[in-house]
Amino acid sequence: MSAALGRGMRPALLSALMTLALAGCGSPGFSRLGAFQLHFASLGSAVAQASFDYDSQRMGCQSLGDDVSAVANGSPAIIVRGGADSARFGATGCLFPALQFTRPLLVSESIFLIADAGPDQLTVQVDGAGSRLTGAPLVTPGEVIHVGQRIQLKLGAGFERVQWPAFGGVYLEGQGGPTTVDLAPPSAGGVLDVQLPSTLPPGEQHVLVNLEVTPTFTLCDGPTRGCRWDSSLVLQATMDVPFQVQP
């Protein structure tokens, strides 16, 4: 290749590289991100996030436009538009766009997310992403629960979605931390056996269990590479069942 030819190719090459770096910047909707995956994760006991996982090395740092709107279970989601994030990563880092929203209250409830941008729409439903599991003591009318008694709890909808730990806690309202008790998984009908400690005084007691939830996608329409929940961050829920105990 002659030096003149090489010099003549440099502007064309530079132009091609700049076109690639800016690819999608002016594109409407979500297409500016190229191929992307919606990556769901928990941000705590009450909040979750769906981030747009795209190829930032190929596309450069991209951000969502002003035409983006999103609702989760009928409530507006917080929109993180994304872009270059020099504050944390220096000039080469990107902050991926994301949608943040409140998790459902109950384990049996779903997240229904709709996001619009220009001509594009995303529709996602995630089942089993709630933060609480309900339960109630199985007692007959007038039956009294005593300290040290073995009781049964009837679990609410969604109990089959959680992973049960080997232990939980029983504690007296206003009296320090819980006393650890062993747990076996509930029955197929959703009944959990709990041995109440004999060392706790009578009063309003609680059975407290921290649970791990496994959500599932029943709808993922729009993301070019689909949807996934980040399995490296445990999605937690709690069960807190209060009841009165007598001596």
C-alpha distance (Angstrom), angle and dihedral (degrees) to the residues before:
residue distance angle dihedral
M1 . . .
S2 3.80 . .
A3 3.80 120.9 .
A4 3.81 89.9 -118.2
L5 3.77 91.9 52.8
G6 3.80 90.1 47.4
R7 3.80 90.9 51.5
G8 3.79 89.7 48.8
M9 3.80 92.4 53.6
R10 3.81 95.6 51.1
P11 3.84 96.9 76.4
A12 3.80 90.4 46.8
L13 3.81 91.4 48.7
L14 3.79 91.9 46.9
S15 3.80 90.0 49.2
A16 3.81 90.9 51.1
L17 3.79 92.0 49.6
M18 3.78 92.0 49.3
T19 3.79 90.4 48.9
L20 3.79 89.8 53.1
A21 3.80 93.2 46.7
L22 3.77 91.5 51.0
A23 3.79 95.1 41.3
G24 3.74 111.1 139.1
C25 3.82 96.2 9.3
G26 3.79 92.6 117.3
S27 3.79 97.0 29.4
P28 3.77 116.9 117.7
G29 3.79 123.0 -117.2
F30 3.78 123.1 -6.5
S31 3.82 94.1 -32.4
R32 3.82 90.5 92.0
L33 3.83 87.1 74.9
G34 3.79 93.9 57.4
A35 3.80 113.8 -149.1
F36 3.81 108.3 -0.7
Q37 3.79 141.6 169.6
L38 3.80 126.4 -144.5
H39 3.79 104.8 -124.3
F40 3.83 113.0 -162.3
A41 3.80 123.9 -160.3
S42 3.78 139.3 159.4
L43 3.80 118.4 -106.2
G44 3.81 93.2 -169.3
S45 3.77 140.5 -48.4
A46 3.81 94.7 -46.8
V47 3.82 108.9 22.0
A48 3.81 133.6 66.0
Q49 3.79 133.7 -177.1
A50 3.79 136.5 -149.7
S51 3.81 110.6 -158.1
F52 3.81 126.3 -168.3
D53 3.80 105.6 -119.7
Y54 3.82 106.8 -161.0
D55 3.80 136.5 155.5
S56 3.80 100.2 -86.7
Q57 3.82 92.3 174.7
R58 3.78 90.5 60.7
M59 3.80 99.7 33.3
G60 3.80 100.7 32.9
C61 3.80 121.1 -134.8
Q62 3.78 107.8 -31.4
S63 3.79 131.3 -171.5
L64 3.78 133.9 -165.4
G65 3.77 117.0 -104.6
D66 3.78 129.8 -121.8
D67 3.79 90.8 -94.8
V68 3.82 93.8 74.9
S69 3.80 122.3 113.0
A70 3.79 130.2 164.4
V71 3.80 139.2 -178.5
A72 3.80 129.1 -169.1
N73 3.80 115.8 -160.0
G74 3.78 89.1 -17.3
S75 3.82 96.8 -51.9
P76 3.82 124.4 105.8
A77 3.80 114.3 -99.9
I78 3.79 123.0 -137.4
I79 3.80 109.1 -108.1
V80 3.81 119.1 -143.5
R81 3.80 102.4 -166.8
G82 3.80 96.6 -162.8
G83 3.80 129.6 -156.9
A84 3.80 135.6 138.6
D85 3.80 112.8 -6.5
S86 3.79 105.8 -163.4
A87 3.81 91.7 157.1
R88 3.81 92.5 70.6
F89 3.78 107.5 16.7
G90 3.77 106.3 24.8
A91 3.76 124.5 -122.6
T92 3.81 94.2 -38.9
G93 3.82 98.2 53.2
C94 3.80 127.7 99.7
L95 3.77 130.6 -156.6
F96 3.79 106.0 -145.1
P97 3.81 117.7 -133.8
A98 3.81 114.1 -106.1
L99 3.79 145.3 176.4
Q100 3.81 118.9 -136.1
F101 3.80 124.3 -162.2
T102 3.79 144.9 155.6
R103 3.80 119.0 -84.3
P104 3.81 117.0 -124.4
L105 3.78 115.2 -94.7
L106 3.82 98.1 -125.1
V107 3.80 128.9 51.6
S108 3.81 89.0 -130.4
E109 3.82 92.3 59.5
S110 3.81 127.8 89.4
I111 3.79 138.4 -134.4
F112 3.81 110.6 -124.1
L113 3.80 109.3 -169.5
I114 3.82 126.1 -174.6
A115 3.81 120.3 -179.7
D116 3.81 126.4 179.7
A117 3.79 129.9 -167.0
G118 3.79 119.9 168.1
P119 3.80 107.4 -55.4
D120 3.80 93.9 -13.1
Q121 3.79 130.2 90.9
L122 3.81 132.2 -175.1
T123 3.79 121.1 -158.1
V124 3.79 119.8 -174.4
Q125 3.80 133.8 169.3
V126 3.80 120.9 -168.6
D127 3.80 118.3 -172.9
G128 3.79 124.6 -156.1
A129 3.80 99.0 24.3
G130 3.81 99.8 122.4
S131 3.78 124.9 123.4
R132 3.84 103.5 -132.3
L133 3.77 139.9 52.7
T134 3.79 117.2 -159.4
G135 3.79 127.8 -142.8
A136 3.81 142.0 165.9
P137 3.83 135.2 -162.9
L138 3.81 115.0 -97.5
V139 3.81 101.1 -127.4
T140 3.77 134.7 145.0
P141 3.83 119.6 -119.1
G142 3.79 108.5 -74.6
E143 3.83 94.0 10.8
V144 3.81 114.4 142.4
I145 3.82 123.6 -144.3
H146 3.80 114.4 -140.2
V147 3.79 133.3 -157.3
G148 3.82 110.6 -91.3
Q149 3.80 93.2 20.4
R150 3.79 124.3 136.7
I151 3.80 108.0 -122.4
Q152 3.78 137.2 -176.0
L153 3.79 125.3 -134.4
K154 3.79 122.2 -155.4
L155 3.80 106.0 -141.2
G156 3.79 125.1 -141.5
A157 3.78 128.8 -121.3
G158 3.79 115.7 -57.7
F159 3.82 97.6 36.4
E160 3.79 89.6 125.6
R161 3.82 90.4 60.2
V162 3.80 96.4 63.3
Q163 3.78 132.6 78.3
W164 3.80 110.2 -124.1
P165 3.81 118.5 -137.2
A166 3.79 123.6 -138.6
F167 3.80 92.0 -111.6
G168 3.79 143.4 25.3
G169 3.77 135.9 179.0
V170 3.80 139.3 -103.3
Y171 3.78 118.9 -160.7
L172 3.79 139.6 171.3
E173 3.80 115.9 -120.1
G174 3.81 108.6 -95.6
Q175 3.82 94.8 0.4
G176 3.80 108.1 109.9
G177 3.79 127.7 -91.6
P178 3.79 129.0 -18.7
T179 3.80 126.7 -81.9
T180 3.81 110.0 -124.6
V181 3.80 117.6 -117.3
D182 3.81 130.2 -177.4
L183 3.78 117.9 -109.4
A184 3.79 134.0 -159.9
P185 3.83 119.9 -160.7
P186 3.81 114.0 -87.9
S187 3.78 122.5 -99.4
A188 3.77 122.2 -94.7
G189 3.79 87.3 -97.7
G190 3.79 92.9 55.9
V191 3.82 101.7 -102.0
L192 3.81 118.4 143.5
D193 3.83 122.3 -162.8
V194 3.82 116.9 -143.5
Q195 3.80 127.3 -177.6
L196 3.81 108.2 -146.4
P197 3.81 113.9 -140.2
S198 3.80 114.9 -111.5
T199 3.80 90.3 -145.5
L200 3.79 95.5 70.1
P201 3.81 118.8 90.5
P202 3.81 120.3 -123.9
G203 3.81 122.4 -89.0
E204 3.79 135.5 84.5
Q205 3.78 106.7 -18.6
H206 3.79 130.9 -177.3
V207 3.78 134.6 -150.0
L208 3.81 105.7 -144.3
V209 3.81 122.3 -170.2
N210 3.81 127.3 173.6
L211 3.79 110.1 -146.5
E212 3.79 138.6 -168.1
V213 3.80 115.1 -133.5
T214 3.80 126.2 -150.9
P215 3.82 109.5 -154.2
T216 3.82 123.0 -160.2
F217 3.80 131.8 -156.1
T218 3.80 114.5 -126.6
L219 3.81 93.7 170.3
C220 3.81 131.6 26.2
D221 3.78 109.9 162.3
G222 3.78 120.5 165.7
P223 3.84 108.9 17.1
T224 3.79 106.4 111.4
R225 3.81 93.4 -142.2
G226 3.78 97.6 32.8
C227 3.80 132.8 -119.9
R228 3.78 133.7 -65.6
W229 3.79 139.0 174.5
D230 3.79 116.4 -129.7
S231 3.79 103.7 -111.0
S232 3.81 92.0 -170.8
L233 3.82 90.2 71.5
V234 3.80 111.5 61.5
L235 3.79 113.9 -128.3
Q236 3.79 104.4 -139.7
A237 3.78 134.6 -161.6
T238 3.80 131.8 176.2
M239 3.76 136.2 -140.1
D240 3.81 116.5 -154.9
V241 3.82 114.9 175.4
P242 3.83 117.1 -178.2
F243 3.82 124.2 -160.8
Q244 3.80 140.1 155.4
V245 3.80 120.4 -101.5
Q246 3.82 127.5 -165.4
P247 3.83 129.5 -162.3
